[in-house]
Amino acid sequence: MAIGWEYIANMLTKYLAEAGENTPLTGATCIDNPFDLEEATRSSPYHMAIDQKFTGGLIDILRSNKELFQGKAKGFDVEKALLAKSVRDFEKAISMVS
C-alpha cells in the first residue's frame, strides 16, 4: 500500500499510471495533488513556515540515496538539489523532473 501527499501524490499517480496492473501495490491513496507544480511550489505564508525544515529533510534523504538519482540519462540535477535553499529549488531539480 502507498499514500502520497502533495508533491509525492503526483509522483505516486505517475508511477501507478506507468506501472498499471504490474504494480505490487494492492492499494494507494493520493491526497492534495497539486495540479500546477510550478504554482504549488511558490512561496506562501503556509509554505514559508515549513519550507526550511522540509527542504533540509529532502536534502538529507537525497544525500542518503544520491546514487539512485545520478546519471545524465535520468535528468536529475543532484548537485543543484543538494544546494537547494527552498522546496521550490529542490522540486525543480528532482521532483518536477520525475
N, C-alpha and C positions, 0 to 999 in steps of 0.2 A: 504494500500500500504506500501511497505517497500523498503528501499535502504540499502545495505550492502557494506562497503568499506573495503578492505584489509582483516584483520582477521575476522571482523564481516561478511564479504561476505561469508566466509566459513561456519560460523555458520548459516547464513540465508539459504545457499544452503542445508546444512544438515537438517535444520528444514523443508524446503519445500519438500525434498525427503521423510522425515518420515511422514509428515502430508498429503502429496498428495492433493487430492481433498477436504479433510476435513479442510483445512486451511481457516480462514475467510478472508485472503488476496485476493484482486482482481488483484493485480499486484505486481511484485517485480523486482528489478534490483540489480545485483551483479557486483561490479566494482573492478578490480585489485585483484582478488582472488590469494593469494599465493598458489602455488601447493605444496610447501615443507615448512611447517610451521617451521620446525627446522632451515632451511636455511634463511627463511624470517625474523626471529627474531634475527639473528646475527647482531652485531653492524656494521654499515657502516656510512660514513660521514652524509648521509641523516638522518638515524635513530638517530644518536647521537645528532643531532640538536634539535630534538623534543622529544627524549626519556624521559628526566626527567619530563617535563611538562605533557606528555601523561601518564606516569606512575602514577604521582600524581593524575591526573583526574580519572584514572581507580580505584585507591585505594579509592578515595572519593566516587565513585559510588558504589563500593563493600561494603564499610563501611555503606552506607545508605541502602543497600539491603542485608546485610550479612545473614539474616535468610533464604533467598531463596537458599543459597549455602551450608548451613551447613547440616551435617548428613553423617555418614560414607558410606551409600549406594550410595550417589551422587558422591563420589570420588574426590571432590574438596579439595584442601589444602588451606583453607581460611586464616589461620594464616600465612602461608608462603607468600601468595599473599599480605596480608596487610603489610608485611615487605619487599616487592619487591623493589629492587633498580633499576630495569630496566623493560622495557616492556617484554623483554625475560623472566625474572623471573616470572612476572605476568602471562604471557601466559602459561608457564609450569605448574603453579599451578591451573589455571582456564580455560582459553580458549582451550588449547590443550586437556584437559580432556573432554570437551563437544564435 
